[in-house]
Amino acid sequence: MFPRGLDVKGKKRKGKGKRPQSFVGLEALLVFPDHGDYVATLDLMRRFSSAVRYGYNRLLEGEDRKALKKEDGPLCTLFHLNTRYADDALLKAQALLTAQRELGENPRKVVFGGRKLLADLARLKRSNLPLYERKKAEWRERRKGMLYARGDKSKKGNPHLRLVVQDGSLWLQINLGEKRYAWALVKTSHPRLQALLSRVYAEQSYNVELSLREGRVYALFSWEEELPPISLTQEGGVLALDVNADPYGLALAVV
């Protein structure tokens, strides 16, 4: 979810004195019993997505991140976000900017929504109207359908997109701002669900990112785990085994 070399706060990871860590997670479908909550969530996602694009361009121009996220700063006032959502939008923008630079790409040529999808729209504009409309809807969802909130152990896991267990069901409480909340039922059978529930009960941090696809809202829950200590080394040599099943094959190499 973040470019290599960055942690959940967008800062460079220290190479010494820290055990290797890895992000793991799962995706789930969100079901909104109240249609009004669904509409309010889409509106929040639209404003957050716009804030990410705006923040990206301002960071590219060299503006200060701390000034951008202030309560009276542009992200809060223009997009009606609180300071934490504004900071998370800048976090996503900074991660994208860092990734572009690390890949050697021109950061000024970023296409929000996807360069390939934009090219498809240009190609289909006059040739296939039904497919063009579908691609256009997908383009809009990618540009407007994002919301992200980083985890915080000091705030019971995640202060803005919080998982809550009620009557045996898992719910996501979405902070809409001004002490208003939307509620969505979390639907998933992913094998990591128990690990996520353990974090919820223990009030450990977890990141949440919402995305919109074909009118449905999906949630990606992720967290950082320490990798197990290395128990096998190359001191005794290396054995590589490749099983090919078309039709039958076996490759073995010992070094």
C-alpha positions in Angstrom: 0.0 0.0 0.0 3.0 2.3 0.5 6.1 2.6 -1.7 9.1 0.6 -0.7 11.1 2.2 2.1 8.2 4.1 3.6 6.3 3.3 6.8 2.6 3.9 7.6 3.4 7.6 8.3 5.2 8.1 5.0 8.6 8.3 6.7 11.8 6.5 5.7 12.3 3.3 7.5 15.5 3.0 9.5 17.7 0.2 8.3 19.5 -0.6 11.6 18.2 -1.9 14.8 14.7 -2.7 13.4 13.4 -6.2 12.4 12.0 -6.5 8.9 8.2 -5.9 8.8 5.6 -6.6 6.2 2.0 -5.3 5.5 -0.7 -7.9 5.5 -4.5 -7.5 5.3 -7.8 -8.4 3.7 -10.5 -6.9 1.6 -14.2 -6.9 2.4 -17.5 -5.7 0.9 -19.4 -3.0 2.8 -23.2 -3.3 3.0 -25.1 -0.2 4.0 -28.5 -1.0 5.6 -29.3 2.8 5.5 -29.1 4.2 2.0 -28.5 7.7 3.5 -25.3 6.4 5.1 -24.2 5.0 1.7 -24.8 8.4 0.0 -23.0 10.3 2.8 -20.0 7.9 2.5 -19.8 8.4 -1.2 -19.8 12.2 -0.7 -16.9 11.9 1.8 -15.0 9.7 -0.5 -15.4 12.2 -3.3 -14.2 15.1 -1.2 -11.2 13.0 0.1 -10.2 12.0 -3.4 -10.3 15.6 -4.5 -8.1 16.6 -1.5 -5.6 13.9 -2.5 -5.3 15.3 -6.0 -5.1 18.9 -4.7 -2.6 18.0 -2.1 -0.4 16.1 -4.6 -0.2 19.2 -6.8 0.6 21.5 -3.9 3.3 19.1 -2.6 4.7 19.0 -6.1 4.9 22.8 -6.0 6.9 22.6 -2.8 4.2 23.8 -0.4 4.5 22.8 3.3 2.5 19.8 4.4 2.0 21.1 7.9 0.4 24.3 6.5 -1.8 22.4 4.1 -3.4 20.2 6.7 -4.1 23.0 9.3 -7.7 23.5 10.4 -7.7 26.8 8.5 -5.6 25.4 5.7 -6.9 24.6 2.1 -7.6 20.9 2.6 -9.9 21.4 5.5 -11.6 24.6 4.2 -12.0 23.6 0.5 -13.0 20.0 1.0 -14.7 20.2 4.4 -12.4 17.6 6.0 -11.1 17.6 9.6 -7.4 17.8 10.2 -6.8 14.1 10.5 -8.6 13.3 7.2 -6.6 16.1 5.6 -3.3 14.7 6.9 -4.3 11.2 5.6 -5.0 12.7 2.2 -1.6 14.3 2.2 -0.1 11.0 3.3 -1.6 9.3 0.2 -0.4 12.2 -2.0 3.1 12.1 -0.6 3.3 8.3 -1.0 2.3 8.6 -4.7 4.8 11.4 -5.2 7.6 9.4 -3.6 6.8 6.4 -5.7 6.9 8.4 -8.9 10.3 9.7 -8.1 11.7 6.3 -7.0 10.5 4.8 -10.2 12.1 7.5 -12.3 8.8 8.8 -13.6 7.9 12.4 -14.2 5.6 13.2 -11.2 3.9 16.0 -13.2 2.5 13.4 -15.6 0.5 11.4 -13.0 -3.0 10.6 -14.3 -5.4 10.2 -11.4 -7.8 7.4 -12.4 -5.2 5.6 -14.5 -3.4 6.5 -17.7 -4.5 3.3 -19.5 -8.1 3.9 -18.7 -7.8 7.5 -19.9 -6.3 6.2 -23.2 -9.2 3.7 -23.5 -11.7 6.5 -23.1 -10.1 8.5 -25.9 -10.1 5.5 -28.2 -13.7 4.5 -27.4 -15.2 7.9 -27.5 -16.6 7.6 -31.0 -16.5 3.9 -31.7 -18.5 2.0 -29.0 -20.9 4.1 -27.0 -22.1 1.4 -24.4 -18.5 0.4 -23.6 -17.4 4.0 -23.5 -20.1 4.8 -20.9 -19.0 1.8 -18.8 -15.3 2.9 -19.0 -16.3 6.5 -18.2 -18.2 5.3 -15.1 -15.1 3.3 -14.0 -12.9 6.4 -14.6 -15.1 8.5 -12.4 -15.2 5.9 -9.6 -11.4 5.6 -9.6 -11.0 9.4 -9.4 -13.7 10.0 -6.8 -14.0 6.8 -4.9 -11.2 6.7 -2.3 -11.1 7.2 1.4 -8.1 6.3 3.7 -7.6 6.5 7.5 -4.4 5.3 9.1 -4.4 3.2 12.2 -3.6 4.5 15.7 -3.2 2.3 18.7 -3.7 5.2 21.1 -7.1 5.7 19.6 -8.4 2.1 19.9 -7.2 1.0 16.5 -8.6 3.6 14.0 -10.3 6.8 15.1 -12.1 7.5 11.8 -12.8 4.2 10.2 -13.4 2.0 13.3 -14.4 -1.7 13.4 -17.0 -2.5 15.9 -18.5 -6.0 16.8 -22.2 -5.9 17.6 -24.5 -8.9 18.1 -22.0 -11.2 16.5 -21.6 -9.0 13.4 -18.7 -6.9 12.3 -19.5 -3.3 11.5 -17.5 -0.3 10.2 -18.2 3.0 11.8 -17.3 5.8 9.3 -16.7 9.2 10.8 -18.5 11.7 8.5 -17.4 14.7 10.6 -19.3 17.0 12.9 -20.1 14.1 15.2 -22.0 12.2 12.4 -21.3 8.6 11.6 -22.3 6.1 8.9 -22.5 2.4 9.5 -21.7 -0.5 7.2 -21.8 -4.2 7.7 -18.4 -5.9 6.8 -18.9 -8.9 4.6 -15.9 -11.2 4.1 -14.8 -14.8 4.6 -11.1 -14.1 4.2 -8.8 -16.4 6.2 -7.2 -13.4 7.9 -10.5 -12.3 9.4 -9.7 -13.8 12.7 -6.3 -12.0 12.8 -8.2 -8.7 12.1 -10.7 -9.5 14.8 -7.9 -10.1 17.3 -6.6 -6.7 16.6 -10.0 -5.1 17.0 -10.5 -6.8 20.4 -6.9 -5.9 21.5 -7.4 -2.3 20.2 -4.4 -2.6 18.0 -3.9 -0.3 15.0 -5.2 -1.1 11.5 -5.3 1.0 8.4 -8.5 1.2 6.3 -8.9 2.2 2.7 -12.2 2.4 1.0 -12.6 2.1 -2.8 -15.6 2.2 -5.1 -16.2 -0.4 -7.8 -19.3 -0.7 -9.9 -21.3 1.2 -7.3 -20.1 -1.0 -4.4 -17.9 0.1 -1.6 -15.0 -2.2 -0.6 -12.7 -1.8 2.4 -9.1 -2.9 2.5 -7.9 -3.5 6.1 -4.1 -3.7 6.5 -1.6 -3.7 9.3 2.1 -4.2 9.8 3.5 -7.4 11.2 7.1 -8.3 12.1 8.5 -11.0 9.9 9.7 -14.1 11.8 13.4 -14.3 12.5 15.5 -15.9 9.8 16.2 -19.6 10.7 17.5 -20.9 7.4 20.6 -19.5 5.7 22.7 -20.2 2.7 25.6 -21.5 4.7 24.8 -25.1 4.1 24.0 -24.6 0.4 20.8 -24.0 -1.5 18.3 -26.5 -3.0 15.7 -25.3 -5.6 12.8 -27.4 -6.7 10.4 -26.7 -9.6 7.4 -28.9 -10.3 5.9 -28.4 -13.8 2.5 -30.0 -14.4 2.3 -29.7 -18.2 2.2 -32.7 -18.5 4.8 -33.8 -16.0 8.1 -32.4 -15.1 10.6 -31.9 -12.2 13.6 -29.6 -12.0 16.1 -29.8 -9.2 19.2 -27.7 -8.5 21.6 -28.0 -5.6 24.2 -25.3 -5.0 
